Structure formats: C-alpha cells, structure tokens
Amino acid sequence: MQQLKISPIKEVLKHGQSIWYDGLATDAEFLSLIREDGVKGATTNPTIFEKALGGGDSGAQMRQLCAAHREEEVFKILAVEAVQKIADLFLPVYEESQGGDGFVSIEVSPLLAHDTAGTIEEARQLHRRVARKNVMIKVPATREGIPAIQTLIADGTSVNVTLIFSVERYEAVMNAYLAGLEERAQNGGSIMPIASVASFFVSRVDTSVDKRLEDKIAAASDPALKKRLESLLGKAAIANSKMAYAHFQKIFTADRFQKLKLKGARVQRPLWASTGTKNPRYSDVLYVDSLIGPDTVNTVPPATLAAFRDHGTVAPLLSTGISHAHAALAELESLGISLEAVTEELESAGVKLFAESYRKIIEQISKMK
C-alpha cells in the first residue's frame, strides 16, 4: 500500500516553525491550506489588497462605499472586512494553539511610518474595528515606529513588527516588545494573551548586496579579487538572518525575558518575510529551506509556497553555520560593502514602496467615484 506523502509545509512544524501565507485567497483555498498543509496564519499589506478592489464584490457595493466615504475610509473598510473574514477562518488554529498561532495581520497606513503618535492612534483604531482576538496590527520598524510598538504592546495589542532589515534595528524591536510587556505587567495588566512577531526581511538583502558585488566584479581586474567577490553572491541574506536569530536566542533566554515568562509572556518570534526568490539563478525555495528553526515563522508568497510543497527540503538549518555567516558578513565589510548602509537603504525603499502601493489604491478608488 502506497504511503501518502506528507506536505513539506506540514513537516516544518516538527522543527518548531510555523508557515504563514503571504497573500489573499478564497475561503476554500485558505481552508485547504490549513487542513492539508498545516498553514498557521496569514499576512497582508497594501500591495496585496489591490486584489480586493477587483474582486468578487459587486460594483454596486463599491459605488455605494465610494459615494458615502472618503477614499482612505473605503480602503480601510475593504481591508478590515477582508482581514475579519480571514481571521474567522484561522480562529480554530488560534484556539487549538492556545493563542500561539492562527494570526492574520493588518497594516497601519504606510504614510504614518515616520509618525509615532499617528501610528499609535491608527493602530488602536484598527484594533477596535477589526475586533478579532487573532489579529496582529502591523507596524513598521522605523525609528519612529519603535516607541509605538512599546505603547501598543503595553496596551495589550498583538503586533507584527514589519520592515526589519538589520540586526541592530531588530534588537531595538525586541527591547521595545520587552519594555511594553514590562510596562503592562507593572500597571497590573495581563500579558498572557499578547503575541508578537518581528518580520525580518530576507531576499531584498541579497538583491541589494548582489548588485553591489556585481558592480565590483565588473570593475575588478585581479582574478583573486573577482573570486572573493563572486563567492559572496547570494550569501548576505541568509547570513544576516542567521545572525538575527542568534540575537533572538540570546535575548529570549536572558533573565529579563525569563521574569516575564513566569507571568505568561510569549517570545516574540522572528518572522522571515520577503522569502520569495527574486534571482532566477538561485533555488526558488532558498529562503524557506535555509531558515527552518524553532520559535520562528516564515510567511511565504503563493508561488514560493507551491514550490516548497513540491520540492522543499525540511531540515533545521537555521542554527547551523553561524561562524560561516559571521565570516561572510565580515568579508563583505572588508570588501567595502556596508551592510548598515544596505539595510538603511532597504528600510527607506520598503517604506516608500508600501506608501506608493497605498497611494495607488487610493487613486484607483478615487476613479470609482
């Protein structure tokens, strides 16, 4: 009798990682992802929500919304309704995992990325409007976003911190989470229901670093130098992520968190984001295969999820090769490629990209009026 093959997506669970779906799908598709693959949550962003504008809802409903509300409010209504629907589908996952999984994320306006007070206000409003216990409010990890994260955690809001590119900024995110928990506990609030993930972006780091390496390779005349540069292609993103995970392990095994854990606190799991492979020379499952490890999430776009289901390799590689990761990053610095400069540029570009998507949506809604 032929044994049924278990989905690699479900196999990942054995190593302490949850796979979330980065996108929108039909109810039937989400239920299949949950049942057949063991998908544990979903993430959204303004770009993904462009699909909602051309979806199955009647044109008459859209016209009514557009006639009654400003463009920004129309988008908010669409986004909130979509997230509520997805959250209801994942509610059994949330309950089965006792609040550890089953989350769906909704993002504050990317136009508020550098506005601490505005981010807090909108996040609180979204939290009230969505009114689902398994929803995370997405807040960017800009310098202005860090204090907003602490305030929202102190409020008791579950937060998905997004657009993290550097280990240094990631440390600030983890400290904001811990400070928020401490503040809430000190004020007599329960910290047990609070969950948070820190979305550490992956593939975009390789895209940016590889471009710099290729420019240097093209300009190099020394064969030995060319070889050094070529050996680093496609290495930065995984190395950066592994260093981030090492910092996660250090902070969440230290006394500061252990005191909070006694009061019911959960770790703030690293969530690997931007895990679709952009370079066709690399494996289409590179950023899933390489980042499997305990207490983590990987939010995977549809095409990458299908590829991983088909030919993914499940092995706990996240904590392996740390010395090689450190050496690769040090070699980049020695060759004049500053990861700090790369990640600052990526953060700025990420904020701009989401803001452009948001403005595009508002323009589309405006044309429907």
Secondary structure as the mmCIF struct_conf table of DSSP 4:
data_model
#
loop_
_struct_conf.conf_type_id
_struct_conf.id
_struct_conf.beg_label_comp_id
_struct_conf.beg_label_asym_id
_struct_conf.beg_label_seq_id
_struct_conf.end_label_comp_id
_struct_conf.end_label_asym_id
_struct_conf.end_label_seq_id
HELX_LH_PP_P HELX_LH_PP_P1 GLN A 2 SER A 7
HELX_RH_AL_P HELX_RH_AL_P1 PRO A 8 GLU A 11
HELX_RH_3T_P HELX_RH_3T_P1 VAL A 12 HIS A 15
TURN_TY1_P TURN_TY1_P1 GLY A 16 GLY A 16
STRN STRN1 GLN A 17 ASP A 22
BEND BEND1 GLY A 23 GLY A 23
HELX_RH_AL_P HELX_RH_AL_P2 ASP A 27 SER A 32
HELX_RH_PI_P HELX_RH_PI_P1 LEU A 33 ASP A 37
STRN STRN2 GLY A 41 THR A 43
TURN_TY1_P TURN_TY1_P2 PRO A 46 PHE A 49
HELX_RH_AL_P HELX_RH_AL_P3 GLU A 50 LEU A 53
TURN_TY1_P TURN_TY1_P3 GLY A 54 GLY A 54
BEND BEND2 GLY A 55 ASP A 57
HELX_RH_AL_P HELX_RH_AL_P4 GLY A 59 ALA A 68
BEND BEND3 HIS A 69 HIS A 69
HELX_RH_AL_P HELX_RH_AL_P5 GLU A 71 GLU A 96
TURN_TY1_P TURN_TY1_P4 SER A 97 GLY A 99
BEND BEND4 GLY A 100 ASP A 101
STRN STRN3 VAL A 104 GLU A 107
HELX_LH_PP_P HELX_LH_PP_P2 VAL A 108 SER A 109
HELX_RH_3T_P HELX_RH_3T_P2 PRO A 110 LEU A 112
TURN_TY1_P TURN_TY1_P5 ALA A 113 HIS A 114
HELX_RH_AL_P HELX_RH_AL_P6 THR A 116 VAL A 130
TURN_TY1_P TURN_TY1_P6 LYS A 133 ASN A 134
STRN STRN4 VAL A 135 PRO A 140
BEND BEND5 THR A 142 THR A 142
TURN_TY1_P TURN_TY1_P7 ARG A 143 GLU A 144
HELX_RH_AL_P HELX_RH_AL_P7 GLY A 145 ASP A 155
TURN_TY1_P TURN_TY1_P8 GLY A 156 GLY A 156
STRN STRN5 VAL A 159 ILE A 164
HELX_RH_AL_P HELX_RH_AL_P8 VAL A 167 GLN A 186
TURN_TY1_P TURN_TY1_P9 ASN A 187 GLY A 188
TURN_TY1_P TURN_TY1_P10 MET A 192 PRO A 193
STRN STRN6 SER A 196 PHE A 201
HELX_RH_AL_P HELX_RH_AL_P9 SER A 203 ALA A 219
HELX_RH_AL_P HELX_RH_AL_P10 PRO A 223 GLU A 230
TURN_TY1_P TURN_TY1_P11 SER A 231 LYS A 235
HELX_RH_AL_P HELX_RH_AL_P11 ALA A 236 ILE A 251
TURN_TY1_P TURN_TY1_P12 PHE A 252 THR A 253
BEND BEND6 ALA A 254 ALA A 254
HELX_RH_AL_P HELX_RH_AL_P12 ASP A 255 LYS A 261
TURN_TY1_P TURN_TY1_P13 LEU A 262 GLY A 264
HELX_LH_PP_P HELX_LH_PP_P3 ALA A 265 VAL A 267
STRN STRN7 ARG A 269 ALA A 273
BEND BEND7 GLY A 276 GLY A 276
TURN_TY1_P TURN_TY1_P14 PRO A 280 ARG A 281
BEND BEND8 TYR A 282 TYR A 282
TURN_TY1_P TURN_TY1_P15 ASP A 284 VAL A 285
HELX_RH_AL_P HELX_RH_AL_P13 LEU A 286 ASP A 289
TURN_TY1_P TURN_TY1_P16 SER A 290 LEU A 291
TURN_TY1_P TURN_TY1_P17 PRO A 294 ASP A 295
STRN STRN8 THR A 296 VAL A 300
HELX_RH_AL_P HELX_RH_AL_P14 PRO A 302 HIS A 311
TURN_TY1_P TURN_TY1_P18 LEU A 318 SER A 319
BEND BEND9 THR A 320 THR A 320
HELX_RH_AL_P HELX_RH_AL_P15 ILE A 322 SER A 334
TURN_TY1_P TURN_TY1_P19 LEU A 335 GLY A 336
HELX_RH_AL_P HELX_RH_AL_P16 LEU A 339 MET A 368
#
